Every structure is written in C-alpha cells, then in structure tokens.
Amino acid sequence: MFIQTEATPNPATLKFLPGRSVSEAGTVNFESREQAVKSPLAETLFSINGVSGVMYGLDFISVTKADGEWQHIKPAVLGALMEHFMSGSILMVNEEASIDGDDECFEPADASIVSTIKELLETRIRPTVAADGGDITFRGYKNGTVFLEMKGACAGCPSSNATLKHGVENLLRHYVPEIQSVEQI
C-alpha cells in the first residue's frame, strides 16, 4: 500500500491520501483526544506526540499538528495509517453518531435562500476546499449573514479568512444578492 501526502495551505496540516475510500458518509472532524474515542484510527493518531486534529474526508485524512516538526510526526502518522488500512479495522465505532450533525439555524422564510447557499457550497466550494484537505459546512443564515464552519486544514489556516471573504463571500453574493457577509463560527 502506498499513501500519498500533500501539503495544504495551512502549514500545520498535511493531507494523507491512502488511495481508497476513507469516509463515505461525509466528513468527520476530531478536534480533541476526547472526540477521538469514536474512532480507533483517530485515537491512534492523537496518541502521536504533536497531533492536535484529525479530519476524515471522502478519500483523505487531514492531520494537524500543534507543535513539532513534520519530519518527526509524518512517519508515525504514515505508520498508523498503513497499519489501520492493511488490517481492515473499522473507521468509526458508531458511524451514525459520529458524522457531523445538522446543527443549522435559519428562519423558515429563508429556506429558498438557504437551499441555494447549500447547493453552491456543495457544487462549487466544498470540492475546492477538500482539495486543500479541509471542509466547509453551512451552519446558519440570519439577516443577510451566512455562518460557516471550516474544518480540517482550513481550520486555523492563515489564509482561511481571505478564502472566506474574497472567495466564498464573493461567490455567494454573486448568486444570492441577499447575502451581505459570510462569517466563520
């Protein structure tokens, strides 16, 4: 088995591509060791000194480091990934309970606007963000403001604010004139 690695715009995050499906049900983001109990692989990755975040995408795993050098952390991550995929172990203990929930907030009167926002996120924005090892999720819409959550490589990325304001906000405002701003939660 060969696992590719890719740099992301966030220097604290690397994207690992095992060449097979990872999370078919959607992205799963672990921001702490406590959250990782839902996944044996995430628990193993958090046990590596310096790992502070793990995100599963459709065909990749993003690993974020708090400290340390990638030259010391990367071999341990590759070993854990290799062992997991070669053993055929389960990814999640309880798949349904582990996928990010639908914690959304918007007024019923804004349903058509929200539908357009979600379609644009799904077709135009999420694929680009996933290519960089992250994900972006709709969390709400109120009074012209769209609330989004950035995960994986995008969370804490030095360029995430520029991506939100110049990329995502401009695209959404182009297609949905009611949108005034985009905020990260």
ZIWOGI-V812804 format. One record per backbone hydrogen bond with DSSP energy under -1.0 kcal/mol. NH is the residue of the N-H (numbers start at 1). CO is the residue of the C=O. E is the energy in kcal/mol with one decimal. If there is no record, write none. Layout:
# ZIWOGI-V812804
nh:NH co:CO e:E
nh:NH co:CO e:E
This chain:
# ZIWOGI-V812804
nh:4 co:17 e:-2.4
nh:6 co:15 e:-2.6
nh:13 co:10 e:-2.2
nh:14 co:63 e:-2.4
nh:15 co:6 e:-2.7
nh:16 co:61 e:-3.2
nh:17 co:4 e:-3.1
nh:22 co:58 e:-3.1
nh:23 co:57 e:-1.5
nh:26 co:23 e:-1.1
nh:28 co:56 e:-1.8
nh:30 co:54 e:-3.3
nh:36 co:32 e:-1.2
nh:38 co:35 e:-1.4
nh:39 co:36 e:-2.3
nh:43 co:39 e:-2.5
nh:44 co:40 e:-2.0
nh:45 co:41 e:-2.6
nh:46 co:42 e:-2.7
nh:47 co:43 e:-1.1
nh:48 co:45 e:-1.4
nh:51 co:48 e:-2.1
nh:52 co:64 e:-3.2
nh:53 co:64 e:-1.5
nh:54 co:30 e:-2.3
nh:55 co:62 e:-2.3
nh:56 co:28 e:-2.8
nh:57 co:60 e:-3.3
nh:61 co:16 e:-2.3
nh:62 co:55 e:-2.9
nh:63 co:14 e:-2.6
nh:64 co:53 e:-2.8
nh:65 co:12 e:-2.9
nh:66 co:50 e:-3.2
nh:72 co:69 e:-1.7
nh:73 co:69 e:-1.7
nh:74 co:70 e:-3.0
nh:77 co:73 e:-2.1
nh:78 co:74 e:-2.9
nh:79 co:75 e:-2.2
nh:80 co:76 e:-2.2
nh:81 co:77 e:-2.6
nh:82 co:78 e:-2.7
nh:83 co:79 e:-2.5
nh:84 co:80 e:-2.2
nh:85 co:81 e:-2.7
nh:86 co:82 e:-2.5
nh:87 co:83 e:-1.7
nh:89 co:84 e:-1.3
nh:93 co:38 e:-3.3
nh:99 co:95 e:-1.2
nh:100 co:27 e:-1.1
nh:104 co:102 e:-1.9
nh:105 co:139 e:-1.3
nh:110 co:107 e:-2.0
nh:111 co:108 e:-1.6
nh:114 co:110 e:-2.7
nh:115 co:111 e:-2.3
nh:116 co:112 e:-1.8
nh:117 co:113 e:-2.4
nh:118 co:114 e:-2.8
nh:119 co:115 e:-2.1
nh:120 co:116 e:-2.4
nh:121 co:117 e:-2.6
nh:122 co:118 e:-2.7
nh:123 co:119 e:-2.6
nh:124 co:120 e:-2.4
nh:125 co:120 e:-1.4
nh:126 co:121 e:-3.5
nh:129 co:125 e:-2.3
nh:130 co:126 e:-3.0
nh:131 co:127 e:-1.5
nh:133 co:130 e:-2.1
nh:134 co:129 e:-2.0
nh:135 co:151 e:-1.3
nh:137 co:149 e:-2.5
nh:139 co:147 e:-2.9
nh:140 co:147 e:-1.5
nh:141 co:105 e:-2.2
nh:142 co:145 e:-2.4
nh:145 co:142 e:-2.1
nh:146 co:181 e:-2.4
nh:147 co:140 e:-3.2
nh:148 co:183 e:-2.7
nh:149 co:137 e:-2.6
nh:151 co:135 e:-2.8
nh:153 co:133 e:-2.2
nh:154 co:151 e:-1.7
nh:157 co:154 e:-1.4
nh:160 co:157 e:-1.8
nh:163 co:159 e:-2.4
nh:164 co:160 e:-2.6
nh:165 co:161 e:-2.9
nh:166 co:162 e:-2.7
nh:167 co:163 e:-1.1
nh:168 co:163 e:-2.6
nh:169 co:164 e:-3.0
nh:171 co:167 e:-2.1
nh:172 co:168 e:-2.8
nh:173 co:169 e:-2.7
nh:174 co:170 e:-1.8
nh:175 co:171 e:-1.6
nh:176 co:172 e:-2.6
nh:179 co:176 e:-2.1
nh:180 co:144 e:-3.5
nh:181 co:144 e:-1.8
nh:183 co:146 e:-3.1
nh:185 co:148 e:-2.6
